Amino acid sequence: MSCQFLKRAMSPRTRAGAVAAVFLFICTAAHTQQSPGSCDRTCLKQALDTYMAAVFKHDPAAARLSDDHYATENTAETKNGEGFWKEFSGYGAVNRGFFDPLNGSAAFLGVLKRADGKDQIASVRLKVAGGKVSEAEWIIAVQGSAGSSHGEPNPQGLVDYPPPANPLPPAERSSRFMIKSLVSDFYQAVADHYGDWVPNDPKCYRVENGGPPTPKYGCLGHFEAFDKRVYDAALRRFPLIDEETGVVLCSIIFVHYPGTGGQDTLVHEYIQIRKDQVHAWWTSMYFLPLGSPVTNGWEKRSWIWR
């Protein structure tokens, strides 16, 4: 573990945050006892499978949705039967599911078949309560403005470099607290434009919108390049931590400096923590229209910031 990581961990501001995090962790642990209505990994997988099958049939009634169900597609509120309900017909070559019984969350990252037969990278987050889906958050990968190659969706790239399909060996797993701490530090490093101090695997790689992996920069060595382009990592959320695979789903918006021509980017990032290090990550990215508000579409659910 790097000296800079340890120094940061011992800074007064970080210590205060760590104390609060410890209390939060203790309080959270008090609620980890499975209640009669809770949903374990098997239950969450069944909910995800049932939901996706309903999407492919274009039939919201088959999805077991709650009465207060709320859904978005690339920030826009999506009514039952609209948007993604009409767009997809089945799975493509990559289908990965991640599950967090503590948060009652399930997520899909992979390739879907569009109604026109084309492949599409997509990320889907579900909230499951009482056996029903109360939330669905879709990020369908799109390309940036002016034909920018950055973030251009490449479904085959996700096939060639897929997210993990199997649980980590127990000896390589990190605690829930460590996973969340590392990804929090990761995004602080993005905001600070310097990431070398964050513990990471020397062979770490990232696959953005299915683009080719980045061995030249690894996972963290490119953050300095953000200095003149990205000034904030905004609206950070970690709604799912899959402790068995070490994968945490992060929802975040990279906010660009005005005048740079860069579009603010809403991203679902699936970061794998392995042996207490950032090991790899995969994304589905949506580029907000230039001049639009910095929003992920979930402000109506104010309690979701957890």
Buried (B, 14 or more C-beta within 10 A) or exposed (E): EEEEBEEBBEEEEBEEBBEEBEEEBEEBEEEEEEEEEBBEBEBBBBBBEBBBBBBBBBEBEBBBBBEEBBBBBBBEEBEBEBBBBEBBBBBBBBBBBBBBBBBBBBBBBBBBBBEEEEBBBBBBBBBBBEEBBBBBBBBBBBBBEEEEEBBBBBBEBBBBBBBBEEBBEEEBBBEBBBBBBBBBBBBBBBBBBBBBBBBBBEEBBBBBBBBEBBEEBBBBBBBBEBEEBBBBBBBBBBBBBBBBBBBBBBBBBBBBBEEEEBBBBBBBBBBBBBBBBBBBBBBBBBBBEEEEEBBBBBEEBEEBEE
